[in-house]
């Protein structure tokens, strides 16, 4: 069975991105502020141009969060993978 290709998340996807990031933290016993707080933060971040989230699966079972930042060695933004998570059933 083929899955749809990963897609760029929009501010409308904040609840899904937040749910996956919360699950990531919980799976690895890392403190999390909870999906509601994460969704509030993501709504602001994904509305800008410095953070891009990618979702994979339908329903989404994986998330990647890419932060763009300036870099002294390159004339333009450099992407840093800030978070990368695949739900256990998708591994």
C-alpha positions in Angstrom: 0.0 0.0 0.0 1.4 3.4 -1.0 1.4 6.3 1.4 0.9 9.9 0.1 4.2 11.8 -0.1 5.2 14.0 2.9 3.6 17.5 2.7 4.3 20.9 4.2 2.1 21.4 7.3 0.0 24.6 7.4 -1.2 26.5 10.5 -4.4 24.4 10.2 -2.3 21.3 11.0 -1.0 22.6 14.3 -3.1 20.2 16.4 -1.7 17.2 14.4 1.9 18.5 14.6 1.5 19.1 18.3 0.0 15.7 19.0 2.9 14.0 17.3 5.6 16.1 19.0 3.9 15.5 22.4 3.9 11.7 21.7 7.6 12.0 20.8 8.4 13.6 24.1 6.3 11.1 26.1 7.8 8.1 24.3 11.3 9.1 25.3 10.3 10.3 28.8 11.1 13.9 28.0 9.1 16.7 29.7 6.3 18.1 27.5 4.1 21.1 28.0 1.3 19.1 26.4 -0.4 19.2 23.0 -2.5 22.3 23.7 0.5 24.5 24.6 2.5 23.0 21.7 -0.3 23.8 19.3 -0.5 27.4 20.5 3.3 27.8 20.0 3.2 26.0 16.6 0.3 28.2 15.4 2.5 31.2 15.7 5.7 29.5 14.4 4.0 28.0 11.3 2.5 31.3 10.4 5.9 32.8 9.9 8.8 31.9 7.5 11.4 30.6 9.9 9.9 27.2 10.8 8.5 24.6 8.5 6.8 21.4 9.5 6.4 18.3 7.3 3.8 15.6 7.9 3.8 12.1 6.4 1.0 9.6 6.3 -2.8 9.9 6.1 -3.6 10.2 8.9 -0.2 11.7 9.8 2.2 9.3 11.6 5.4 11.3 11.2 6.6 14.9 11.6 9.8 16.8 10.8 10.3 20.3 12.1 12.8 22.4 10.2 14.1 25.7 11.6 15.7 28.2 9.2 18.4 30.5 10.5 21.1 32.8 9.3 24.6 31.3 8.9 28.0 33.0 8.6 29.1 30.5 6.0 26.2 30.9 3.6 24.4 33.9 2.2 20.9 32.9 3.1 19.0 30.7 5.6 20.3 27.3 6.6 17.9 24.6 7.6 18.3 22.7 10.9 16.1 19.6 11.6 14.8 20.6 15.0 12.5 17.5 15.5 12.0 14.3 13.7 9.5 11.7 14.8 7.8 8.6 13.4 5.0 7.0 15.5 6.0 3.4 16.5 3.5 1.8 14.0 5.2 3.7 11.1 8.7 2.6 11.8 
